[in-house]
Amino acid sequence: MALIFFILFSGLCLKAKVAKNSSLEYFTKIQP
């Protein structure tokens, strides 16, 4: 049970990191 929770948690962290990086790239591209 703990292993499944850990995998889900790490997956969410990875998604959050990717979303943060993509949004940063998006904003830096918009900036002149």
mmJSON file of the N, C-alpha and C atoms, coordinates in Angstrom:
{"data_MODEL":{"atom_site":{
"group_PDB":["ATOM","ATOM","ATOM","ATOM","ATOM","ATOM","ATOM","ATOM","ATOM","ATOM","ATOM","ATOM","ATOM","ATOM","ATOM","ATOM","ATOM","ATOM","ATOM","ATOM","ATOM","ATOM","ATOM","ATOM","ATOM","ATOM","ATOM","ATOM","ATOM","ATOM","ATOM","ATOM","ATOM","ATOM","ATOM","ATOM","ATOM","ATOM","ATOM","ATOM","ATOM","ATOM","ATOM","ATOM","ATOM","ATOM","ATOM","ATOM","ATOM","ATOM","ATOM","ATOM","ATOM","ATOM","ATOM","ATOM","ATOM","ATOM","ATOM","ATOM","ATOM","ATOM","ATOM","ATOM","ATOM","ATOM","ATOM","ATOM","ATOM","ATOM","ATOM","ATOM","ATOM","ATOM","ATOM","ATOM","ATOM","ATOM","ATOM","ATOM","ATOM","ATOM","ATOM","ATOM","ATOM","ATOM","ATOM","ATOM","ATOM","ATOM","ATOM","ATOM","ATOM","ATOM","ATOM","ATOM"],
"id":[1,2,3,4,5,6,7,8,9,10,11,12,13,14,15,16,17,18,19,20,21,22,23,24,25,26,27,28,29,30,31,32,33,34,35,36,37,38,39,40,41,42,43,44,45,46,47,48,49,50,51,52,53,54,55,56,57,58,59,60,61,62,63,64,65,66,67,68,69,70,71,72,73,74,75,76,77,78,79,80,81,82,83,84,85,86,87,88,89,90,91,92,93,94,95,96],
"type_symbol":["N","C","C","N","C","C","N","C","C","N","C","C","N","C","C","N","C","C","N","C","C","N","C","C","N","C","C","N","C","C","N","C","C","N","C","C","N","C","C","N","C","C","N","C","C","N","C","C","N","C","C","N","C","C","N","C","C","N","C","C","N","C","C","N","C","C","N","C","C","N","C","C","N","C","C","N","C","C","N","C","C","N","C","C","N","C","C","N","C","C","N","C","C","N","C","C"],
"label_atom_id":["N","CA","C","N","CA","C","N","CA","C","N","CA","C","N","CA","C","N","CA","C","N","CA","C","N","CA","C","N","CA","C","N","CA","C","N","CA","C","N","CA","C","N","CA","C","N","CA","C","N","CA","C","N","CA","C","N","CA","C","N","CA","C","N","CA","C","N","CA","C","N","CA","C","N","CA","C","N","CA","C","N","CA","C","N","CA","C","N","CA","C","N","CA","C","N","CA","C","N","CA","C","N","CA","C","N","CA","C","N","CA","C"],
"label_alt_id":[null,null,null,null,null,null,null,null,null,null,null,null,null,null,null,null,null,null,null,null,null,null,null,null,null,null,null,null,null,null,null,null,null,null,null,null,null,null,null,null,null,null,null,null,null,null,null,null,null,null,null,null,null,null,null,null,null,null,null,null,null,null,null,null,null,null,null,null,null,null,null,null,null,null,null,null,null,null,null,null,null,null,null,null,null,null,null,null,null,null,null,null,null,null,null,null],
"label_comp_id":["MET","MET","MET","ALA","ALA","ALA","LEU","LEU","LEU","ILE","ILE","ILE","PHE","PHE","PHE","PHE","PHE","PHE","ILE","ILE","ILE","LEU","LEU","LEU","PHE","PHE","PHE","SER","SER","SER","GLY","GLY","GLY","LEU","LEU","LEU","CYS","CYS","CYS","LEU","LEU","LEU","LYS","LYS","LYS","ALA","ALA","ALA","LYS","LYS","LYS","VAL","VAL","VAL","ALA","ALA","ALA","LYS","LYS","LYS","ASN","ASN","ASN","SER","SER","SER","SER","SER","SER","LEU","LEU","LEU","GLU","GLU","GLU","TYR","TYR","TYR","PHE","PHE","PHE","THR","THR","THR","LYS","LYS","LYS","ILE","ILE","ILE","GLN","GLN","GLN","PRO","PRO","PRO"],
"label_asym_id":["A","A","A","A","A","A","A","A","A","A","A","A","A","A","A","A","A","A","A","A","A","A","A","A","A","A","A","A","A","A","A","A","A","A","A","A","A","A","A","A","A","A","A","A","A","A","A","A","A","A","A","A","A","A","A","A","A","A","A","A","A","A","A","A","A","A","A","A","A","A","A","A","A","A","A","A","A","A","A","A","A","A","A","A","A","A","A","A","A","A","A","A","A","A","A","A"],
"label_entity_id":["1","1","1","1","1","1","1","1","1","1","1","1","1","1","1","1","1","1","1","1","1","1","1","1","1","1","1","1","1","1","1","1","1","1","1","1","1","1","1","1","1","1","1","1","1","1","1","1","1","1","1","1","1","1","1","1","1","1","1","1","1","1","1","1","1","1","1","1","1","1","1","1","1","1","1","1","1","1","1","1","1","1","1","1","1","1","1","1","1","1","1","1","1","1","1","1"],
"label_seq_id":[1,1,1,2,2,2,3,3,3,4,4,4,5,5,5,6,6,6,7,7,7,8,8,8,9,9,9,10,10,10,11,11,11,12,12,12,13,13,13,14,14,14,15,15,15,16,16,16,17,17,17,18,18,18,19,19,19,20,20,20,21,21,21,22,22,22,23,23,23,24,24,24,25,25,25,26,26,26,27,27,27,28,28,28,29,29,29,30,30,30,31,31,31,32,32,32],
"pdbx_PDB_ins_code":[null,null,null,null,null,null,null,null,null,null,null,null,null,null,null,null,null,null,null,null,null,null,null,null,null,null,null,null,null,null,null,null,null,null,null,null,null,null,null,null,null,null,null,null,null,null,null,null,null,null,null,null,null,null,null,null,null,null,null,null,null,null,null,null,null,null,null,null,null,null,null,null,null,null,null,null,null,null,null,null,null,null,null,null,null,null,null,null,null,null,null,null,null,null,null,null],
"Cartn_x":[0.839,0.0,0.873,1.885,2.771,3.533,3.894,4.649,3.803,2.527,1.629,1.483,1.324,1.18,2.432,3.594,4.864,4.983,4.593,4.674,3.731,2.517,1.559,2.078,2.641,3.143,4.296,5.233,6.376,5.893,4.856,4.301,3.691,2.989,2.386,3.469,4.536,5.638,6.274,6.435,7.044,6.162,4.86,3.931,3.972,4.027,4.06,5.333,6.453,7.733,7.703,7.171,7.089,6.178,5.038,4.099,4.748,5.503,6.172,7.211,7.997,9.024,8.398,7.318,6.687,6.076,5.489,4.9,5.992,7.145,8.258,8.755,8.885,9.321,8.303,7.02,5.947,6.05,6.247,6.339,7.613,8.722,9.967,9.882,9.12,8.965,8.113,7.112,6.239,7.002,7.863,8.631,9.481,9.521,10.312,11.808],
"Cartn_y":[-1.203,0.0,1.252,1.252,2.414,2.597,1.48,1.552,2.2,1.81,2.387,3.892,4.278,5.692,6.469,5.865,6.518,6.724,5.708,5.808,6.903,6.938,7.965,9.35,9.48,10.768,11.258,10.35,10.729,11.094,10.416,10.727,12.121,12.471,13.799,14.868,14.621,15.576,15.775,14.682,14.761,15.583,15.348,16.102,17.583,17.879,19.268,19.95,19.222,19.791,20.07,19.132,19.306,20.48,20.582,21.673,23.013,23.043,24.275,24.683,23.704,24.001,24.489,23.844,24.224,25.619,25.938,27.257,28.319,27.995,28.944,29.205,28.147,28.31,29.143,28.911,29.642,31.138,31.473,32.88,33.528,32.791,33.379,33.606,32.776,32.97,34.197,34.446,35.609,36.903,36.873,38.08,38.516,39.808,40.303,40.26],
"Cartn_z":[0.0,0.0,0.0,0.872,0.947,-0.363,-0.993,-2.248,-3.337,-3.407,-4.416,-4.178,-2.903,-2.564,-2.956,-2.707,-3.038,-4.545,-5.32,-6.785,-7.29,-6.737,-7.156,-6.789,-5.588,-5.117,-5.986,-6.31,-7.146,-8.549,-9.025,-10.345,-10.355,-9.273,-9.189,-9.134,-8.374,-8.274,-9.644,-10.386,-11.71,-12.644,-12.589,-13.44,-13.083,-11.779,-11.329,-11.815,-11.751,-12.184,-13.681,-14.457,-15.913,-16.257,-15.571,-15.829,-15.48,-14.383,-13.967,-15.01,-15.497,-16.487,-17.788,-18.237,-19.494,-19.38,-18.219,-18.044,-18.013,-17.413,-17.381,-18.799,-19.598,-20.985,-21.753,-21.491,-22.168,-21.862,-20.589,-20.204,-20.742,-20.753,-21.246,-22.749,-23.463,-24.91,-25.195,-24.342,-24.541,-24.261,-23.263,-22.921,-24.115,-24.418,-25.561,-25.285],
"occupancy":[1.0,1.0,1.0,1.0,1.0,1.0,1.0,1.0,1.0,1.0,1.0,1.0,1.0,1.0,1.0,1.0,1.0,1.0,1.0,1.0,1.0,1.0,1.0,1.0,1.0,1.0,1.0,1.0,1.0,1.0,1.0,1.0,1.0,1.0,1.0,1.0,1.0,1.0,1.0,1.0,1.0,1.0,1.0,1.0,1.0,1.0,1.0,1.0,1.0,1.0,1.0,1.0,1.0,1.0,1.0,1.0,1.0,1.0,1.0,1.0,1.0,1.0,1.0,1.0,1.0,1.0,1.0,1.0,1.0,1.0,1.0,1.0,1.0,1.0,1.0,1.0,1.0,1.0,1.0,1.0,1.0,1.0,1.0,1.0,1.0,1.0,1.0,1.0,1.0,1.0,1.0,1.0,1.0,1.0,1.0,1.0],
"B_iso_or_equiv":[0.0,0.0,0.0,0.0,0.0,0.0,0.0,0.0,0.0,0.0,0.0,0.0,0.0,0.0,0.0,0.0,0.0,0.0,0.0,0.0,0.0,0.0,0.0,0.0,0.0,0.0,0.0,0.0,0.0,0.0,0.0,0.0,0.0,0.0,0.0,0.0,0.0,0.0,0.0,0.0,0.0,0.0,0.0,0.0,0.0,0.0,0.0,0.0,0.0,0.0,0.0,0.0,0.0,0.0,0.0,0.0,0.0,0.0,0.0,0.0,0.0,0.0,0.0,0.0,0.0,0.0,0.0,0.0,0.0,0.0,0.0,0.0,0.0,0.0,0.0,0.0,0.0,0.0,0.0,0.0,0.0,0.0,0.0,0.0,0.0,0.0,0.0,0.0,0.0,0.0,0.0,0.0,0.0,0.0,0.0,0.0],
"pdbx_formal_charge":[null,null,null,null,null,null,null,null,null,null,null,null,null,null,null,null,null,null,null,null,null,null,null,null,null,null,null,null,null,null,null,null,null,null,null,null,null,null,null,null,null,null,null,null,null,null,null,null,null,null,null,null,null,null,null,null,null,null,null,null,null,null,null,null,null,null,null,null,null,null,null,null,null,null,null,null,null,null,null,null,null,null,null,null,null,null,null,null,null,null,null,null,null,null,null,null],
"auth_seq_id":[1,1,1,2,2,2,3,3,3,4,4,4,5,5,5,6,6,6,7,7,7,8,8,8,9,9,9,10,10,10,11,11,11,12,12,12,13,13,13,14,14,14,15,15,15,16,16,16,17,17,17,18,18,18,19,19,19,20,20,20,21,21,21,22,22,22,23,23,23,24,24,24,25,25,25,26,26,26,27,27,27,28,28,28,29,29,29,30,30,30,31,31,31,32,32,32],
"auth_comp_id":["MET","MET","MET","ALA","ALA","ALA","LEU","LEU","LEU","ILE","ILE","ILE","PHE","PHE","PHE","PHE","PHE","PHE","ILE","ILE","ILE","LEU","LEU","LEU","PHE","PHE","PHE","SER","SER","SER","GLY","GLY","GLY","LEU","LEU","LEU","CYS","CYS","CYS","LEU","LEU","LEU","LYS","LYS","LYS","ALA","ALA","ALA","LYS","LYS","LYS","VAL","VAL","VAL","ALA","ALA","ALA","LYS","LYS","LYS","ASN","ASN","ASN","SER","SER","SER","SER","SER","SER","LEU","LEU","LEU","GLU","GLU","GLU","TYR","TYR","TYR","PHE","PHE","PHE","THR","THR","THR","LYS","LYS","LYS","ILE","ILE","ILE","GLN","GLN","GLN","PRO","PRO","PRO"],
"auth_asym_id":["A","A","A","A","A","A","A","A","A","A","A","A","A","A","A","A","A","A","A","A","A","A","A","A","A","A","A","A","A","A","A","A","A","A","A","A","A","A","A","A","A","A","A","A","A","A","A","A","A","A","A","A","A","A","A","A","A","A","A","A","A","A","A","A","A","A","A","A","A","A","A","A","A","A","A","A","A","A","A","A","A","A","A","A","A","A","A","A","A","A","A","A","A","A","A","A"],
"auth_atom_id":["N","CA","C","N","CA","C","N","CA","C","N","CA","C","N","CA","C","N","CA","C","N","CA","C","N","CA","C","N","CA","C","N","CA","C","N","CA","C","N","CA","C","N","CA","C","N","CA","C","N","CA","C","N","CA","C","N","CA","C","N","CA","C","N","CA","C","N","CA","C","N","CA","C","N","CA","C","N","CA","C","N","CA","C","N","CA","C","N","CA","C","N","CA","C","N","CA","C","N","CA","C","N","CA","C","N","CA","C","N","CA","C"],
"pdbx_PDB_model_num":[1,1,1,1,1,1,1,1,1,1,1,1,1,1,1,1,1,1,1,1,1,1,1,1,1,1,1,1,1,1,1,1,1,1,1,1,1,1,1,1,1,1,1,1,1,1,1,1,1,1,1,1,1,1,1,1,1,1,1,1,1,1,1,1,1,1,1,1,1,1,1,1,1,1,1,1,1,1,1,1,1,1,1,1,1,1,1,1,1,1,1,1,1,1,1,1]
}}}
